[in-house]
């Protein structure tokens, strides 16, 4: 049976709640993914949520908000689901 450590990304791209949604979307394009972890801050990488392409579509674009002026904190899903990797 596969474990989290077998399928996880060890050093994922992440953003903070203060990043714009546009920046998060650009990260998704650059890293070819549909979800970016959201860290508390650059100095404190504790996960506080995720922003997904669906979050952006439903909470920003469909709501008529400007992605460059909307902050990740206003569109992200939280709390995050996390797993610990056994040594």
N, CA, C and O atoms as a Maestro MAE file, in Angstrom:
{
 s_m_m2io_version
 :::
 2.0.0
}

f_m_ct {
 s_m_title
 :::
 protein
 m_atom[348] {
  # First column is atom index #
  i_m_mmod_type
  r_m_x_coord
  r_m_y_coord
  r_m_z_coord
  i_m_residue_number
  s_m_chain_name
  s_m_pdb_residue_name
  s_m_pdb_atom_name
  i_m_atomic_number
  :::
  1 25 0.843 -1.174 0.000 1 A "UNK " " N  " 7
  2 3 0.000 0.000 0.000 1 A "UNK " " CA " 6
  3 2 0.892 1.243 0.000 1 A "UNK " " C  " 6
  4 15 1.847 1.338 0.771 1 A "UNK " " O  " 8
  5 25 0.569 2.178 -0.865 2 A "UNK " " N  " 7
  6 3 1.349 3.420 -0.932 2 A "UNK " " CA " 6
  7 2 1.106 4.259 0.309 2 A "UNK " " C  " 6
  8 15 0.014 4.276 0.876 2 A "UNK " " O  " 8
  9 25 2.155 4.953 0.709 3 A "UNK " " N  " 7
  10 3 2.072 5.870 1.833 3 A "UNK " " CA " 6
  11 2 2.234 7.287 1.312 3 A "UNK " " C  " 6
  12 15 2.634 7.486 0.165 3 A "UNK " " O  " 8
  13 25 1.927 8.274 2.146 4 A "UNK " " N  " 7
  14 3 2.031 9.680 1.747 4 A "UNK " " CA " 6
  15 2 3.421 9.991 1.202 4 A "UNK " " C  " 6
  16 15 3.545 10.706 0.207 4 A "UNK " " O  " 8
  17 25 4.456 9.471 1.831 5 A "UNK " " N  " 7
  18 3 5.823 9.761 1.397 5 A "UNK " " CA " 6
  19 2 6.105 9.259 -0.015 5 A "UNK " " C  " 6
  20 15 7.030 9.745 -0.666 5 A "UNK " " O  " 8
  21 25 5.323 8.291 -0.502 6 A "UNK " " N  " 7
  22 3 5.527 7.738 -1.840 6 A "UNK " " CA " 6
  23 2 4.962 8.635 -2.940 6 A "UNK " " C  " 6
  24 15 5.372 8.529 -4.096 6 A "UNK " " O  " 8
  25 25 4.042 9.499 -2.596 7 A "UNK " " N  " 7
  26 3 3.385 10.311 -3.630 7 A "UNK " " CA " 6
  27 2 3.490 11.812 -3.387 7 A "UNK " " C  " 6
  28 15 3.071 12.602 -4.233 7 A "UNK " " O  " 8
  29 25 4.040 12.213 -2.251 8 A "UNK " " N  " 7
  30 3 4.086 13.634 -1.913 8 A "UNK " " CA " 6
  31 2 5.163 14.388 -2.680 8 A "UNK " " C  " 6
  32 15 6.143 13.803 -3.143 8 A "UNK " " O  " 8
  33 25 4.966 15.675 -2.804 9 A "UNK " " N  " 7
  34 3 5.983 16.575 -3.333 9 A "UNK " " CA " 6
  35 2 6.758 17.085 -2.131 9 A "UNK " " C  " 6
  36 15 6.178 17.680 -1.223 9 A "UNK " " O  " 8
  37 25 8.062 16.855 -2.120 10 A "UNK " " N  " 7
  38 3 8.847 17.170 -0.931 10 A "UNK " " CA " 6
  39 2 9.110 18.659 -0.740 10 A "UNK " " C  " 6
  40 15 9.268 19.103 0.397 10 A "UNK " " O  " 8
  41 25 9.162 19.427 -1.789 11 A "UNK " " N  " 7
  42 3 9.436 20.858 -1.672 11 A "UNK " " CA " 6
  43 2 8.480 21.624 -2.584 11 A "UNK " " C  " 6
  44 15 8.905 22.175 -3.600 11 A "UNK " " O  " 8
  45 25 7.189 21.665 -2.232 12 A "UNK " " N  " 7
  46 3 6.213 22.273 -3.140 12 A "UNK " " CA " 6
  47 2 6.333 23.800 -3.196 12 A "UNK " " C  " 6
  48 15 6.775 24.444 -2.245 12 A "UNK " " O  " 8
  49 25 5.932 24.347 -4.324 13 A "UNK " " N  " 7
  50 3 5.796 25.803 -4.421 13 A "UNK " " CA " 6
  51 2 4.685 26.191 -3.460 13 A "UNK " " C  " 6
  52 15 3.701 25.463 -3.327 13 A "UNK " " O  " 8
  53 25 4.825 27.316 -2.795 14 A "UNK " " N  " 7
  54 3 3.757 27.763 -1.913 14 A "UNK " " CA " 6
  55 2 3.652 29.284 -1.959 14 A "UNK " " C  " 6
  56 15 4.568 29.978 -2.401 14 A "UNK " " O  " 8
  57 25 2.528 29.772 -1.498 15 A "UNK " " N  " 7
  58 3 2.301 31.210 -1.434 15 A "UNK " " CA " 6
  59 2 1.850 31.556 -0.028 15 A "UNK " " C  " 6
  60 15 1.746 30.676 0.827 15 A "UNK " " O  " 8
  61 25 1.583 32.824 0.215 16 A "UNK " " N  " 7
  62 3 1.083 33.266 1.507 16 A "UNK " " CA " 6
  63 2 -0.307 33.875 1.316 16 A "UNK " " C  " 6
  64 15 -0.704 34.164 0.187 16 A "UNK " " O  " 8
  65 25 -1.036 34.069 2.390 17 A "UNK " " N  " 7
  66 3 -2.359 34.689 2.259 17 A "UNK " " CA " 6
  67 2 -2.308 36.088 1.651 17 A "UNK " " C  " 6
  68 15 -3.312 36.572 1.130 17 A "UNK " " O  " 8
  69 25 -1.157 36.734 1.713 18 A "UNK " " N  " 7
  70 3 -1.021 38.089 1.190 18 A "UNK " " CA " 6
  71 2 -0.740 38.146 -0.311 18 A "UNK " " C  " 6
  72 15 -0.870 39.211 -0.915 18 A "UNK " " O  " 8
  73 25 -0.357 37.021 -0.926 19 A "UNK " " N  " 7
  74 3 -0.152 37.001 -2.372 19 A "UNK " " CA " 6
  75 2 -1.469 37.297 -3.081 19 A "UNK " " C  " 6
  76 15 -2.544 37.064 -2.530 19 A "UNK " " O  " 8
  77 25 -1.381 37.805 -4.288 20 A "UNK " " N  " 7
  78 3 -2.605 37.992 -5.074 20 A "UNK " " CA " 6
  79 2 -3.018 36.648 -5.668 20 A "UNK " " C  " 6
  80 15 -2.196 35.746 -5.831 20 A "UNK " " O  " 8
  81 25 -4.280 36.533 -5.983 21 A "UNK " " N  " 7
  82 3 -4.786 35.332 -6.635 21 A "UNK " " CA " 6
  83 2 -4.112 35.168 -7.997 21 A "UNK " " C  " 6
  84 15 -3.843 34.046 -8.427 21 A "UNK " " O  " 8
  85 25 -3.844 36.264 -8.664 22 A "UNK " " N  " 7
  86 3 -3.153 36.215 -9.951 22 A "UNK " " CA " 6
  87 2 -1.774 35.564 -9.792 22 A "UNK " " C  " 6
  88 15 -1.385 34.736 -10.616 22 A "UNK " " O  " 8
  89 25 -1.034 35.931 -8.743 23 A "UNK " " N  " 7
  90 3 0.278 35.323 -8.496 23 A "UNK " " CA " 6
  91 2 0.147 33.817 -8.245 23 A "UNK " " C  " 6
  92 15 0.960 33.029 -8.730 23 A "UNK " " O  " 8
  93 25 -0.869 33.426 -7.494 24 A "UNK " " N  " 7
  94 3 -1.087 31.999 -7.230 24 A "UNK " " CA " 6
  95 2 -1.400 31.261 -8.533 24 A "UNK " " C  " 6
  96 15 -0.900 30.157 -8.749 24 A "UNK " " O  " 8
  97 25 -2.213 31.851 -9.393 25 A "UNK " " N  " 7
  98 3 -2.547 31.231 -10.676 25 A "UNK " " CA " 6
  99 2 -1.305 31.099 -11.558 25 A "UNK " " C  " 6
  100 15 -1.132 30.094 -12.248 25 A "UNK " " O  " 8
  101 25 -0.449 32.110 -11.531 26 A "UNK " " N  " 7
  102 3 0.791 32.040 -12.309 26 A "UNK " " CA " 6
  103 2 1.705 30.919 -11.787 26 A "UNK " " C  " 6
  104 15 2.390 30.258 -12.567 26 A "UNK " " O  " 8
  105 25 1.708 30.712 -10.467 27 A "UNK " " N  " 7
  106 3 2.479 29.604 -9.893 27 A "UNK " " CA " 6
  107 2 1.933 28.260 -10.374 27 A "UNK " " C  " 6
  108 15 2.702 27.342 -10.657 27 A "UNK " " O  " 8
  109 25 0.611 28.145 -10.465 28 A "UNK " " N  " 7
  110 3 -0.011 26.905 -10.938 28 A "UNK " " CA " 6
  111 2 0.421 26.607 -12.364 28 A "UNK " " C  " 6
  112 15 0.712 25.459 -12.701 28 A "UNK " " O  " 8
  113 25 0.463 27.628 -13.197 29 A "UNK " " N  " 7
  114 3 0.909 27.444 -14.582 29 A "UNK " " CA " 6
  115 2 2.379 27.025 -14.607 29 A "UNK " " C  " 6
  116 15 2.744 26.064 -15.283 29 A "UNK " " O  " 8
  117 25 3.207 27.743 -13.876 30 A "UNK " " N  " 7
  118 3 4.646 27.461 -13.861 30 A "UNK " " CA " 6
  119 2 4.948 26.046 -13.382 30 A "UNK " " C  " 6
  120 15 5.841 25.388 -13.916 30 A "UNK " " O  " 8
  121 25 4.210 25.573 -12.378 31 A "UNK " " N  " 7
  122 3 4.488 24.265 -11.783 31 A "UNK " " CA " 6
  123 2 3.522 23.176 -12.261 31 A "UNK " " C  " 6
  124 15 3.538 22.060 -11.742 31 A "UNK " " O  " 8
  125 25 2.684 23.501 -13.245 32 A "UNK " " N  " 7
  126 3 1.751 22.546 -13.843 32 A "UNK " " CA " 6
  127 2 0.935 21.805 -12.786 32 A "UNK " " C  " 6
  128 15 0.941 20.576 -12.722 32 A "UNK " " O  " 8
  129 25 0.234 22.581 -11.957 33 A "UNK " " N  " 7
  130 3 -0.589 21.976 -10.910 33 A "UNK " " CA " 6
  131 2 -1.876 22.782 -10.742 33 A "UNK " " C  " 6
  132 15 -2.003 23.878 -11.288 33 A "UNK " " O  " 8
  133 25 -2.813 22.244 -9.998 34 A "UNK " " N  " 7
  134 3 -4.084 22.918 -9.775 34 A "UNK " " CA " 6
  135 2 -4.307 23.312 -8.335 34 A "UNK " " C  " 6
  136 15 -5.405 23.727 -7.966 34 A "UNK " " O  " 8
  137 25 -3.262 23.186 -7.504 35 A "UNK " " N  " 7
  138 3 -3.380 23.529 -6.088 35 A "UNK " " CA " 6
  139 2 -2.032 23.992 -5.563 35 A "UNK " " C  " 6
  140 15 -1.004 23.373 -5.836 35 A "UNK " " O  " 8
  141 25 -2.040 25.075 -4.816 36 A "UNK " " N  " 7
  142 3 -0.823 25.612 -4.208 36 A "UNK " " CA " 6
  143 2 -1.050 25.684 -2.699 36 A "UNK " " C  " 6
  144 15 -2.040 26.271 -2.262 36 A "UNK " " O  " 8
  145 25 -0.167 25.108 -1.899 37 A "UNK " " N  " 7
  146 3 -0.286 25.258 -0.450 37 A "UNK " " CA " 6
  147 2 -0.113 26.729 -0.049 37 A "UNK " " C  " 6
  148 15 0.648 27.469 -0.672 37 A "UNK " " O  " 8
  149 25 -0.826 27.130 0.988 38 A "UNK " " N  " 7
  150 3 -0.715 28.487 1.512 38 A "UNK " " CA " 6
  151 2 -0.035 28.407 2.877 38 A "UNK " " C  " 6
  152 15 -0.537 27.757 3.795 38 A "UNK " " O  " 8
  153 25 1.111 29.075 2.999 39 A "UNK " " N  " 7
  154 3 1.872 29.102 4.249 39 A "UNK " " CA " 6
  155 2 1.521 30.362 5.022 39 A "UNK " " C  " 6
  156 15 1.176 31.387 4.434 39 A "UNK " " O  " 8
  157 25 1.612 30.280 6.330 40 A "UNK " " N  " 7
  158 3 1.290 31.419 7.195 40 A "UNK " " CA " 6
  159 2 2.050 32.683 6.771 40 A "UNK " " C  " 6
  160 15 1.466 33.763 6.684 40 A "UNK " " O  " 8
  161 25 3.349 32.541 6.508 41 A "UNK " " N  " 7
  162 3 4.169 33.649 6.011 41 A "UNK " " CA " 6
  163 2 5.445 33.066 5.420 41 A "UNK " " C  " 6
  164 15 5.714 31.874 5.568 41 A "UNK " " O  " 8
  165 25 6.226 33.902 4.753 42 A "UNK " " N  " 7
  166 3 7.493 33.419 4.195 42 A "UNK " " CA " 6
  167 2 8.442 32.978 5.296 42 A "UNK " " C  " 6
  168 15 9.219 32.041 5.112 42 A "UNK " " O  " 8
  169 25 8.384 33.647 6.437 43 A "UNK " " N  " 7
  170 3 9.257 33.316 7.560 43 A "UNK " " CA " 6
  171 2 8.733 32.163 8.417 43 A "UNK " " C  " 6
  172 15 9.493 31.536 9.156 43 A "UNK " " O  " 8
  173 25 7.446 31.892 8.314 44 A "UNK " " N  " 7
  174 3 6.825 30.829 9.106 44 A "UNK " " CA " 6
  175 2 6.005 29.950 8.167 44 A "UNK " " C  " 6
  176 15 4.843 30.253 7.898 44 A "UNK " " O  " 8
  177 25 6.600 28.857 7.662 45 A "UNK " " N  " 7
  178 3 5.950 28.057 6.624 45 A "UNK " " CA " 6
  179 2 4.850 27.098 7.103 45 A "UNK " " C  " 6
  180 15 4.576 26.102 6.434 45 A "UNK " " O  " 8
  181 25 4.232 27.379 8.225 46 A "UNK " " N  " 7
  182 3 3.132 26.540 8.714 46 A "UNK " " CA " 6
  183 2 1.973 26.603 7.717 46 A "UNK " " C  " 6
  184 15 1.533 27.694 7.355 46 A "UNK " " O  " 8
  185 25 1.469 25.437 7.265 47 A "UNK " " N  " 7
  186 3 0.350 25.448 6.313 47 A "UNK " " CA " 6
  187 2 -0.938 25.951 6.968 47 A "UNK " " C  " 6
  188 15 -1.318 25.508 8.052 47 A "UNK " " O  " 8
  189 25 -1.595 26.883 6.286 48 A "UNK " " N  " 7
  190 3 -2.857 27.433 6.786 48 A "UNK " " CA " 6
  191 2 -4.020 27.188 5.830 48 A "UNK " " C  " 6
  192 15 -5.166 27.494 6.158 48 A "UNK " " O  " 8
  193 25 -3.738 26.643 4.664 49 A "UNK " " N  " 7
  194 3 -4.777 26.367 3.684 49 A "UNK " " CA " 6
  195 2 -4.176 26.019 2.345 49 A "UNK " " C  " 6
  196 15 -2.970 25.807 2.219 49 A "UNK " " O  " 8
  197 25 -5.035 25.962 1.347 50 A "UNK " " N  " 7
  198 3 -4.611 25.753 -0.038 50 A "UNK " " CA " 6
  199 2 -5.445 26.664 -0.922 50 A "UNK " " C  " 6
  200 15 -6.560 27.047 -0.568 50 A "UNK " " O  " 8
  201 25 -4.895 27.001 -2.062 51 A "UNK " " N  " 7
  202 3 -5.675 27.704 -3.081 51 A "UNK " " CA " 6
  203 2 -5.692 26.807 -4.300 51 A "UNK " " C  " 6
  204 15 -4.648 26.341 -4.754 51 A "UNK " " O  " 8
  205 25 -6.870 26.569 -4.824 52 A "UNK " " N  " 7
  206 3 -7.024 25.672 -5.963 52 A "UNK " " CA " 6
  207 2 -7.513 26.435 -7.187 52 A "UNK " " C  " 6
  208 15 -7.996 27.562 -7.084 52 A "UNK " " O  " 8
  209 25 -7.378 25.804 -8.338 53 A "UNK " " N  " 7
  210 3 -7.908 26.431 -9.545 53 A "UNK " " CA " 6
  211 2 -9.426 26.596 -9.426 53 A "UNK " " C  " 6
  212 15 -9.990 27.540 -9.980 53 A "UNK " " O  " 8
  213 25 -10.076 25.700 -8.720 54 A "UNK " " N  " 7
  214 3 -11.530 25.819 -8.503 54 A "UNK " " CA " 6
  215 2 -11.852 26.998 -7.580 54 A "UNK " " C  " 6
  216 15 -12.819 27.723 -7.813 54 A "UNK " " O  " 8
  217 25 -11.045 27.187 -6.534 55 A "UNK " " N  " 7
  218 3 -11.232 28.353 -5.658 55 A "UNK " " CA " 6
  219 2 -11.182 29.638 -6.482 55 A "UNK " " C  " 6
  220 15 -12.016 30.530 -6.323 55 A "UNK " " O  " 8
  221 25 -10.196 29.709 -7.355 56 A "UNK " " N  " 7
  222 3 -10.025 30.907 -8.184 56 A "UNK " " CA " 6
  223 2 -11.215 31.089 -9.118 56 A "UNK " " C  " 6
  224 15 -11.734 32.196 -9.262 56 A "UNK " " O  " 8
  225 25 -11.645 30.008 -9.747 57 A "UNK " " N  " 7
  226 3 -12.765 30.083 -10.680 57 A "UNK " " CA " 6
  227 2 -14.063 30.486 -9.988 57 A "UNK " " C  " 6
  228 15 -14.766 31.387 -10.446 57 A "UNK " " O  " 8
  229 25 -14.376 29.813 -8.885 58 A "UNK " " N  " 7
  230 3 -15.668 30.035 -8.225 58 A "UNK " " CA " 6
  231 2 -15.713 31.266 -7.327 58 A "UNK " " C  " 6
  232 15 -16.723 31.968 -7.293 58 A "UNK " " O  " 8
  233 25 -14.637 31.535 -6.604 59 A "UNK " " N  " 7
  234 3 -14.665 32.615 -5.615 59 A "UNK " " CA " 6
  235 2 -14.138 33.948 -6.129 59 A "UNK " " C  " 6
  236 15 -14.324 34.987 -5.496 59 A "UNK " " O  " 8
  237 25 -13.478 33.905 -7.284 60 A "UNK " " N  " 7
  238 3 -12.916 35.152 -7.814 60 A "UNK " " CA " 6
  239 2 -13.515 35.463 -9.187 60 A "UNK " " C  " 6
  240 15 -14.225 36.457 -9.340 60 A "UNK " " O  " 8
  241 25 -13.238 34.632 -10.172 61 A "UNK " " N  " 7
  242 3 -13.680 34.906 -11.543 61 A "UNK " " CA " 6
  243 2 -15.201 34.955 -11.646 61 A "UNK " " C  " 6
  244 15 -15.753 35.920 -12.176 61 A "UNK " " O  " 8
  245 25 -15.889 33.918 -11.142 62 A "UNK " " N  " 7
  246 3 -17.354 33.878 -11.244 62 A "UNK " " CA " 6
  247 2 -18.021 34.991 -10.431 62 A "UNK " " C  " 6
  248 15 -19.136 35.413 -10.739 62 A "UNK " " O  " 8
  249 25 -17.329 35.460 -9.392 63 A "UNK " " N  " 7
  250 3 -17.868 36.535 -8.554 63 A "UNK " " CA " 6
  251 2 -17.547 37.923 -9.128 63 A "UNK " " C  " 6
  252 15 -17.942 38.941 -8.559 63 A "UNK " " O  " 8
  253 25 -16.830 37.954 -10.258 64 A "UNK " " N  " 7
  254 3 -16.514 39.229 -10.902 64 A "UNK " " CA " 6
  255 2 -15.419 40.022 -10.214 64 A "UNK " " C  " 6
  256 15 -15.298 41.229 -10.425 64 A "UNK " " O  " 8
  257 25 -14.614 39.347 -9.386 65 A "UNK " " N  " 7
  258 3 -13.518 40.037 -8.689 65 A "UNK " " CA " 6
  259 2 -12.276 40.079 -9.571 65 A "UNK " " C  " 6
  260 15 -12.112 39.248 -10.464 65 A "UNK " " O  " 8
  261 25 -11.419 41.033 -9.319 66 A "UNK " " N  " 7
  262 3 -10.175 41.194 -10.068 66 A "UNK " " CA " 6
  263 2 -9.094 40.314 -9.436 66 A "UNK " " C  " 6
  264 15 -8.729 40.537 -8.282 66 A "UNK " " O  " 8
  265 25 -8.571 39.318 -10.165 67 A "UNK " " N  " 7
  266 3 -7.560 38.413 -9.606 67 A "UNK " " CA " 6
  267 2 -6.275 39.104 -9.167 67 A "UNK " " C  " 6
  268 15 -5.591 38.612 -8.269 67 A "UNK " " O  " 8
  269 25 -5.939 40.220 -9.773 68 A "UNK " " N  " 7
  270 3 -4.705 40.903 -9.376 68 A "UNK " " CA " 6
  271 2 -4.903 41.740 -8.107 68 A "UNK " " C  " 6
  272 15 -3.933 42.142 -7.465 68 A "UNK " " O  " 8
  273 25 -6.156 41.996 -7.757 69 A "UNK " " N  " 7
  274 3 -6.439 42.789 -6.557 69 A "UNK " " CA " 6
  275 2 -7.024 41.958 -5.417 69 A "UNK " " C  " 6
  276 15 -7.189 42.456 -4.303 69 A "UNK " " O  " 8
  277 25 -7.336 40.699 -5.692 70 A "UNK " " N  " 7
  278 3 -7.894 39.817 -4.666 70 A "UNK " " CA " 6
  279 2 -6.757 39.032 -4.021 70 A "UNK " " C  " 6
  280 15 -5.909 38.476 -4.719 70 A "UNK " " O  " 8
  281 25 -6.738 38.987 -2.707 71 A "UNK " " N  " 7
  282 3 -5.697 38.265 -1.968 71 A "UNK " " CA " 6
  283 2 -6.069 36.793 -1.822 71 A "UNK " " C  " 6
  284 15 -7.244 36.431 -1.764 71 A "UNK " " O  " 8
  285 25 -5.053 35.968 -1.766 72 A "UNK " " N  " 7
  286 3 -5.246 34.533 -1.591 72 A "UNK " " CA " 6
  287 2 -6.106 34.263 -0.360 72 A "UNK " " C  " 6
  288 15 -6.954 33.372 -0.399 72 A "UNK " " O  " 8
  289 25 -5.916 35.004 0.729 73 A "UNK " " N  " 7
  290 3 -6.676 34.782 1.971 73 A "UNK " " CA " 6
  291 2 -8.184 34.874 1.743 73 A "UNK " " C  " 6
  292 15 -8.962 34.279 2.489 73 A "UNK " " O  " 8
  293 25 -8.603 35.621 0.708 74 A "UNK " " N  " 7
  294 3 -10.023 35.811 0.429 74 A "UNK " " CA " 6
  295 2 -10.613 34.744 -0.488 74 A "UNK " " C  " 6
  296 15 -11.815 34.751 -0.752 74 A "UNK " " O  " 8
  297 25 -9.777 33.827 -0.974 75 A "UNK " " N  " 7
  298 3 -10.267 32.808 -1.896 75 A "UNK " " CA " 6
  299 2 -9.851 31.393 -1.508 75 A "UNK " " C  " 6
  300 15 -10.380 30.427 -2.058 75 A "UNK " " O  " 8
  301 25 -8.916 31.251 -0.575 76 A "UNK " " N  " 7
  302 3 -8.351 29.933 -0.266 76 A "UNK " " CA " 6
  303 2 -9.316 29.044 0.506 76 A "UNK " " C  " 6
  304 15 -10.276 29.513 1.117 76 A "UNK " " O  " 8
  305 25 -9.033 27.754 0.460 77 A "UNK " " N  " 7
  306 3 -9.752 26.757 1.248 77 A "UNK " " CA " 6
  307 2 -8.928 26.485 2.496 77 A "UNK " " C  " 6
  308 15 -7.710 26.330 2.422 77 A "UNK " " O  " 8
  309 25 -9.589 26.427 3.634 78 A "UNK " " N  " 7
  310 3 -8.877 26.124 4.874 78 A "UNK " " CA " 6
  311 2 -9.841 25.428 5.825 78 A "UNK " " C  " 6
  312 15 -11.052 25.546 5.643 78 A "UNK " " O  " 8
  313 25 -9.365 24.725 6.807 79 A "UNK " " N  " 7
  314 3 -7.973 24.451 7.127 79 A "UNK " " CA " 6
  315 2 -7.412 23.393 6.187 79 A "UNK " " C  " 6
  316 15 -8.172 22.664 5.549 79 A "UNK " " O  " 8
  317 25 -6.096 23.304 6.099 80 A "UNK " " N  " 7
  318 3 -5.487 22.311 5.196 80 A "UNK " " CA " 6
  319 2 -5.574 20.913 5.802 80 A "UNK " " C  " 6
  320 15 -5.667 20.746 7.018 80 A "UNK " " O  " 8
  321 25 -5.542 19.921 4.923 81 A "UNK " " N  " 7
  322 3 -5.436 18.533 5.364 81 A "UNK " " CA " 6
  323 2 -3.975 18.181 5.246 81 A "UNK " " C  " 6
  324 15 -3.393 18.309 4.169 81 A "UNK " " O  " 8
  325 25 -3.375 17.743 6.321 82 A "UNK " " N  " 7
  326 3 -1.945 17.424 6.326 82 A "UNK " " CA " 6
  327 2 -1.722 15.996 6.792 82 A "UNK " " C  " 6
  328 15 -2.596 15.372 7.394 82 A "UNK " " O  " 8
  329 25 -0.537 15.500 6.501 83 A "UNK " " N  " 7
  330 3 -0.158 14.151 6.950 83 A "UNK " " CA " 6
  331 2 1.290 14.206 7.419 83 A "UNK " " C  " 6
  332 15 2.085 14.998 6.913 83 A "UNK " " O  " 8
  333 25 1.616 13.392 8.352 84 A "UNK " " N  " 7
  334 3 2.999 13.280 8.821 84 A "UNK " " CA " 6
  335 2 3.633 12.072 8.155 84 A "UNK " " C  " 6
  336 15 2.999 11.030 7.990 84 A "UNK " " O  " 8
  337 25 4.872 12.228 7.781 85 A "UNK " " N  " 7
  338 3 5.600 11.136 7.148 85 A "UNK " " CA " 6
  339 2 6.398 10.422 8.237 85 A "UNK " " C  " 6
  340 15 7.209 11.033 8.932 85 A "UNK " " O  " 8
  341 25 6.157 9.134 8.369 86 A "UNK " " N  " 7
  342 3 6.897 8.339 9.359 86 A "UNK " " CA " 6
  343 2 8.330 8.165 8.903 86 A "UNK " " C  " 6
  344 15 8.597 8.004 7.712 86 A "UNK " " O  " 8
  345 25 9.244 8.197 9.843 87 A "UNK " " N  " 7
  346 3 10.670 8.051 9.518 87 A "UNK " " CA " 6
  347 2 11.009 6.658 9.069 87 A "UNK " " C  " 6
  348 15 12.166 6.374 8.759 87 A "UNK " " O  " 8
  :::
 }
 m_bond[347] {
  # First column is bond index #
  i_m_from
  i_m_to
  i_m_order
  :::
  1 1 2 1
  2 2 3 1
  3 3 4 2
  4 3 5 1
  5 5 6 1
  6 6 7 1
  7 7 8 2
  8 7 9 1
  9 9 10 1
  10 10 11 1
  11 11 12 2
  12 11 13 1
  13 13 14 1
  14 14 15 1
  15 15 16 2
  16 15 17 1
  17 17 18 1
  18 18 19 1
  19 19 20 2
  20 19 21 1
  21 21 22 1
  22 22 23 1
  23 23 24 2
  24 23 25 1
  25 25 26 1
  26 26 27 1
  27 27 28 2
  28 27 29 1
  29 29 30 1
  30 30 31 1
  31 31 32 2
  32 31 33 1
  33 33 34 1
  34 34 35 1
  35 35 36 2
  36 35 37 1
  37 37 38 1
  38 38 39 1
  39 39 40 2
  40 39 41 1
  41 41 42 1
  42 42 43 1
  43 43 44 2
  44 43 45 1
  45 45 46 1
  46 46 47 1
  47 47 48 2
  48 47 49 1
  49 49 50 1
  50 50 51 1
  51 51 52 2
  52 51 53 1
  53 53 54 1
  54 54 55 1
  55 55 56 2
  56 55 57 1
  57 57 58 1
  58 58 59 1
  59 59 60 2
  60 59 61 1
  61 61 62 1
  62 62 63 1
  63 63 64 2
  64 63 65 1
  65 65 66 1
  66 66 67 1
  67 67 68 2
  68 67 69 1
  69 69 70 1
  70 70 71 1
  71 71 72 2
  72 71 73 1
  73 73 74 1
  74 74 75 1
  75 75 76 2
  76 75 77 1
  77 77 78 1
  78 78 79 1
  79 79 80 2
  80 79 81 1
  81 81 82 1
  82 82 83 1
  83 83 84 2
  84 83 85 1
  85 85 86 1
  86 86 87 1
  87 87 88 2
  88 87 89 1
  89 89 90 1
  90 90 91 1
  91 91 92 2
  92 91 93 1
  93 93 94 1
  94 94 95 1
  95 95 96 2
  96 95 97 1
  97 97 98 1
  98 98 99 1
  99 99 100 2
  100 99 101 1
  101 101 102 1
  102 102 103 1
  103 103 104 2
  104 103 105 1
  105 105 106 1
  106 106 107 1
  107 107 108 2
  108 107 109 1
  109 109 110 1
  110 110 111 1
  111 111 112 2
  112 111 113 1
  113 113 114 1
  114 114 115 1
  115 115 116 2
  116 115 117 1
  117 117 118 1
  118 118 119 1
  119 119 120 2
  120 119 121 1
  121 121 122 1
  122 122 123 1
  123 123 124 2
  124 123 125 1
  125 125 126 1
  126 126 127 1
  127 127 128 2
  128 127 129 1
  129 129 130 1
  130 130 131 1
  131 131 132 2
  132 131 133 1
  133 133 134 1
  134 134 135 1
  135 135 136 2
  136 135 137 1
  137 137 138 1
  138 138 139 1
  139 139 140 2
  140 139 141 1
  141 141 142 1
  142 142 143 1
  143 143 144 2
  144 143 145 1
  145 145 146 1
  146 146 147 1
  147 147 148 2
  148 147 149 1
  149 149 150 1
  150 150 151 1
  151 151 152 2
  152 151 153 1
  153 153 154 1
  154 154 155 1
  155 155 156 2
  156 155 157 1
  157 157 158 1
  158 158 159 1
  159 159 160 2
  160 159 161 1
  161 161 162 1
  162 162 163 1
  163 163 164 2
  164 163 165 1
  165 165 166 1
  166 166 167 1
  167 167 168 2
  168 167 169 1
  169 169 170 1
  170 170 171 1
  171 171 172 2
  172 171 173 1
  173 173 174 1
  174 174 175 1
  175 175 176 2
  176 175 177 1
  177 177 178 1
  178 178 179 1
  179 179 180 2
  180 179 181 1
  181 181 182 1
  182 182 183 1
  183 183 184 2
  184 183 185 1
  185 185 186 1
  186 186 187 1
  187 187 188 2
  188 187 189 1
  189 189 190 1
  190 190 191 1
  191 191 192 2
  192 191 193 1
  193 193 194 1
  194 194 195 1
  195 195 196 2
  196 195 197 1
  197 197 198 1
  198 198 199 1
  199 199 200 2
  200 199 201 1
  201 201 202 1
  202 202 203 1
  203 203 204 2
  204 203 205 1
  205 205 206 1
  206 206 207 1
  207 207 208 2
  208 207 209 1
  209 209 210 1
  210 210 211 1
  211 211 212 2
  212 211 213 1
  213 213 214 1
  214 214 215 1
  215 215 216 2
  216 215 217 1
  217 217 218 1
  218 218 219 1
  219 219 220 2
  220 219 221 1
  221 221 222 1
  222 222 223 1
  223 223 224 2
  224 223 225 1
  225 225 226 1
  226 226 227 1
  227 227 228 2
  228 227 229 1
  229 229 230 1
  230 230 231 1
  231 231 232 2
  232 231 233 1
  233 233 234 1
  234 234 235 1
  235 235 236 2
  236 235 237 1
  237 237 238 1
  238 238 239 1
  239 239 240 2
  240 239 241 1
  241 241 242 1
  242 242 243 1
  243 243 244 2
  244 243 245 1
  245 245 246 1
  246 246 247 1
  247 247 248 2
  248 247 249 1
  249 249 250 1
  250 250 251 1
  251 251 252 2
  252 251 253 1
  253 253 254 1
  254 254 255 1
  255 255 256 2
  256 255 257 1
  257 257 258 1
  258 258 259 1
  259 259 260 2
  260 259 261 1
  261 261 262 1
  262 262 263 1
  263 263 264 2
  264 263 265 1
  265 265 266 1
  266 266 267 1
  267 267 268 2
  268 267 269 1
  269 269 270 1
  270 270 271 1
  271 271 272 2
  272 271 273 1
  273 273 274 1
  274 274 275 1
  275 275 276 2
  276 275 277 1
  277 277 278 1
  278 278 279 1
  279 279 280 2
  280 279 281 1
  281 281 282 1
  282 282 283 1
  283 283 284 2
  284 283 285 1
  285 285 286 1
  286 286 287 1
  287 287 288 2
  288 287 289 1
  289 289 290 1
  290 290 291 1
  291 291 292 2
  292 291 293 1
  293 293 294 1
  294 294 295 1
  295 295 296 2
  296 295 297 1
  297 297 298 1
  298 298 299 1
  299 299 300 2
  300 299 301 1
  301 301 302 1
  302 302 303 1
  303 303 304 2
  304 303 305 1
  305 305 306 1
  306 306 307 1
  307 307 308 2
  308 307 309 1
  309 309 310 1
  310 310 311 1
  311 311 312 2
  312 311 313 1
  313 313 314 1
  314 314 315 1
  315 315 316 2
  316 315 317 1
  317 317 318 1
  318 318 319 1
  319 319 320 2
  320 319 321 1
  321 321 322 1
  322 322 323 1
  323 323 324 2
  324 323 325 1
  325 325 326 1
  326 326 327 1
  327 327 328 2
  328 327 329 1
  329 329 330 1
  330 330 331 1
  331 331 332 2
  332 331 333 1
  333 333 334 1
  334 334 335 1
  335 335 336 2
  336 335 337 1
  337 337 338 1
  338 338 339 1
  339 339 340 2
  340 339 341 1
  341 341 342 1
  342 342 343 1
  343 343 344 2
  344 343 345 1
  345 345 346 1
  346 346 347 1
  347 347 348 2
  :::
 }
}
